[in-house]
Amino acid sequence: MTKTERWLNLLAFLLDHRCPVTREDILSQVEDYKSDWVGANEKTRESVRRKFERDKSELKALGVAIEPLKNRVMAAHAGQEVEAYLLKPKDFYLPYLEVAARGRTVRRPEHPYYLPSLVLDPADLQVLRRAAERAARLADTPLGAAARSALRKLSFDLPEADPGERERAFVAPTGPEFGRAFAALRDAVEQSRAVRCRYYAIGRDQEEPRVIEPYGLMLCWGHWYCVGHSREREAMRVFRVDRMKDVSALEGKPGEFAVPKDFRIGAYLNRAPWELSEETPVTARVRFAFPQSRWVIGEGLGRVVQPLTEDGGAEVEFAVRVADAFVRWLLPLGNAAQILEPLALKEQLAAARAAVRELYD
């Protein structure tokens, strides 16, 4: 194991604990220390302790201070006071960037949970952005890479400032079945002709026959969607193209339809997956922990009702039209996302998490 790997293991171990951890616990559980510590004699253990002290010193030189707590803790096994360590996750994040309103100074209230911030004047921000964009053109240089990283940080902290380079999602690779379905749908849109297909309804976990009048196609959140009228439901629906199989046009009179004059595909483009429906929306209130909270706010998702909670998180409200899509979006966030209301949606998320755990159990 390299020294860098050992350092990362050490930091990950400490950041994963909310209570102080003794030195002996660190040396007996963190990989690389552990292999020489467990079952070793006192001479070998003393060598491991010295390695740990060297690592602390070198990490401190890099700006990561692993210092014992001022108040020592009681060792459970020995009944005596020993040195213990505790790192705070928020100490490992760079300060947030804020822009001062013209003619006013940003003054943050004193609060132990507020994260550090750096306030910029609007004019300074524009100069900083232009300078970073020029430096970012220096390809294959450390300065260029650092400038591109700075632009991404501007995009994350100040999405309204139009910093230029933004984080983007890549479209997932698709197979031949997708290509055939997309080509058939494109022709159907151009010719205003209905299609028949088998569609996988993820909420019911089964394929169902569909007859669709496709009004338009769009790329949203890395997936292609078909917006159109479902003849089975007699209503507007949005279909994921990669869940459509055996797409074929209806011949003759049954395949003809007219697109409503007031239809605009652009009305769907800026919606999140849980908004891609004409159903009556349900207001969902979700509490996001830091740093996921900053990403949600930066992406402009939902309406922020409480921008900062005790852990640096936020509470955000969403207009949810498709509950399944909303739950699937929250699922990978784990405990960093907690639905506060409504109860039915909270229970649906809990059931989805239980189903995932059951797969692995």
N, C-alpha and C positions, 0 to 999 in steps of 0.2 A: 504494500500500500504506500502511495506517495504521501509526502507531507501535506500537500493540498487536500488530498482525500481525507486525511486524518483531521485536518482543520475543519473541513465541511461537516464531517461526522460530529465533531465536538460542538460546533455552533448549532447544528440541527438538533442535537440532543438537548442542549440548554434551552433553545427557543421552544422546544416542545413541552417544557415543564413550566408550570405557573407557580410552583413552590420552589424554594431554595433546594439545591442539590449539593450534597457533600462531595468532597474531592474523591473519597473512596468509592462512592457510587458512580462517579464519572469514570474512574479508572477501571472499574469492574464491569462497565456496560458499554462504553464507547469502543467501537472496533479499532484495532491496532494497539491501543492501551490494553484492552481486555485480554488479547492473546498472550501478553507477557505478564499480566497481573494475576489472573485466576490460577490458583494452585502453585504460585511461585514462592520461593523463599524470600526472606527479608532483604537480602542483598539485591536480588533482581527487582523487587518492588521499589526499592530506593532509586534504582536506575529509571524506572517508569515515572516515578514522581519528578525526577529531574527533567525528563522529556516533557512532561506536562508543564513544568515551570518555564522551560525554553519556548514551548508553543505559546504560552500566555504572553511572554515577553515579545515574541515576534509578531503576534497578532495585535498587540498594543501599538507596536510601531506602525502597523497598517491602519490604525484607527479603531480597532475592536478591543475595548478594554474589558478583560475578564478578571474582575477584582472580587475578592471575598466580601461578603456583606459586613457592614459595620457591626451589626448585632449578630453574634454567633448563634447557631441553632443547636438544639440538643440532638445528639446521635441516639437513634432509637435502640441500637444494640448495646451501647456502652454506657448510657446515662450520663454522658459528659458533653461539654460544649465543643463543637468542631467548626472549622471553616466551611462555608457553603456559598454557592454561586447562583445567581439569578440574572438572566438577560431579559430585557424588555423588547419585544418585537418592534415597537414603534421607533426605537433608537437606531434601527437598521435601515430606515428609509430616509432618502434625501428630503429636504424641506419642500413643501408645496409652493408653487408659484402663484402669486395673486397680482392682479392689476388694480392700482389705486384709481378710484373714480376721479375725474377731473375736478380739481379744486378741493378735494377731500382727502384726508389721510386715513388709511386703513388701521383701525385700532382693534385688536382682538382682545376680548375679555380674558382676564387671567383665569385659567382653568387647567388643572393637571392633566386633562385628557386631550387638550388641544394639541395637534401636531405642529411642529415647527413650520414656519412659512417664510417666504422671501417675497417682499412686496416690490413690484416694478412700476415705474411710471409708464403710461401708455406709449410715450415717444421712445423710451428706452426699450420697450418690448419690440417695437418695429425694427430698431437698430439691431437688437440681438437676433431677431429672426433672419434679417437679411445677411448678417455676418455668418450665422450658422449655415444658411443655405449655400453661401459661397464656399465656405470651408468643406461642406459636405460633398462638393464636386471633386475634391482631391481623393480620387479613388485609390484603393490599395495603400492608404497611409493611415497611421494611427490617428492623426488629426481628423481626417475625413470620417473615420468610423466613430470618433467621439462626437463630431458635429451631428452625424445622423442620429446618434443616440440622444443628443440634446434636443433635436427636432421632435423625436418621438415623445420625449418628456413634455415638451411644450404642448404637443397634441393631447397628451393625457391630462395635464393639469389645466390647460387653458384651451379647451376644444373650440371656444368661440373666437379665438384669436387668429384662426386660419393660419397655422404655422407652416403649411406646405405639406410635408411628409406626414402621413397618418398611418396608424396601424390598420392593416387590412387582412381580411380573412381569405383564405384560398378555397376555391371550389374543389370539393372532393372529386376524385377520379370516377369516371362512369364507364359502364360496360357497353357491349353491342346492343343489349336490350333497350338501354336508355336512348341510344342514337336512333334506333328505329322508331321508338315512341315519339321522340322529339321531332323527327322528320315528318311523321304522320300528322302530328298536331300542328306543325307550322303550315303544312299544306291545307289543313282543315280551317285554320284561322284565315288564310289568304282567300279561300274559296267559300267561306261561311257555310261549312258543312259539318254536321254533327258526327261524333265518333262513338264507337262502342269499345269498351275495354274492361279489363279486370283490375279493380283498384283495391290496394291493401289499406283497409281502415285500421289504423294503429290503435285507436281507442277500443275497438272490438277484437283486435288481433285476428283478423280474418280478411280474406279476399272476397270482394263482392262485385257483381256485374254492374256496370254503369253505362248510361248513355248521356253524353255531355255535349253541349253546344259551346265550343271554345271561343271565347271573345278575344282573348289575348294571352301572351306568354311574357313572363318577367323573371328576372334573376334577383333573388332576395335572400340575404343571410347565407350566401353560398349554395343555394338550391334554386332550381328552376321550378316555377309554378305555372299552372294553367288556370286562368280565371274564366269562369263560364257558368252556364245555367245547367243545373242537374235536372234531368227530366224525371228521375225517380223522386227527388225531393221537391220538385217544382219550385226551386229557389236558387239564388246565386250561391256558388261554392268555389273554394280555392283548392286545387288539387296539386300535390307534389308529383312532378313528372316521373321521378325515379321510383314511385310506387305504382305506376301504371304499366300494365302488361297487355300484350296482344291488342294494341291500338289499331283500329281500322275504321275507315270512313263508311258512313251509311250511304248506300247508293239510292238514287231516285228521289222521289218526293219526300220520303221520311227523313232524308238527311238534310233537307233545306231548313234554314232559319235566318232570321234577320237580327243583327246586333242592335240593341237599343241606341237611339241617337244620343242619349245622355251618358252612355258608358265611356269612361276614361280609364285606361290602364294605369295612368299616373296616380290615380286616387289610391292605388294599392301599394305603390312602390315604397313608400316610406313607413310602411307598417311592420311591426314585429310579427313573428309567426302566430302569437296568441291573439293578434288583432285581425288576422286574415279570415274574416267571416262577417256576415251581416246580422249575426245574432245580437241580442241585447247585451251590452257589456255588464260585467260584474266588477265592482271595485275591490281590488285586493291590496292589502297593506302588508308590506314585507320589510323585515329588518335585516339589513346586510351588515356583516362585520367588515372591519378593515382588513385587507385593502380592496376586497371585492366591491365595497361600497363606492370607492373612488372610481372604479371602472364603470359601474352602472351610471353614476352621475355624469362621468365624462362622455359616455355614449349617448346621453340624453334620453335614457330609457325611463319611462314613467314620470311621475311628478313627485319631487322631493318635498316631504312634509316635515322632516326633522333632519337637517343636514349633518348633525354630529351627535352621536350617542356616547356613552361612557367609554366604549372600547374604540372610539374613532370611527364607528360605523355610521349608518344612516337608515332612516325609515322612508320608504318610497311607496307611492300608490300607483297601481296599474289598472287600466281598463281592459279586463280580460274577457274576450269573446270566445276563445277556444281554450278550455281548461286543460285538456291533455297537453297541448303545446306548451302552455305556461309551466305546468308541472315538470315536463321533460327538460325545460330550460333551467329550472331551479335545481333539478336532481344532481347534476355534477358538482354543484357548489357545496353540497354537504351541509354541515352545521353552520356554515357562513351565511346561509339564507334561512330565515325563519318566517313563515307566514303567520301574521298576527290575526288577520281576519280576511275573509269569512271562515267560519269553522269548517264548512264543507270542503273548501279548497285545502285547508290545513290538513284535514283527514285524508284527502286524496294524495297529498304529497307524502304523508306518513306511510300510506299503503304502498306507494311506489317504492319508497326506500326499503320497506320491509320485503317487498318482492325481490329487490336487487340483493339484499342480504341473504335471502333464502337461496338464491342461485349459487352463491359462494359457500353457504353452509353445506 
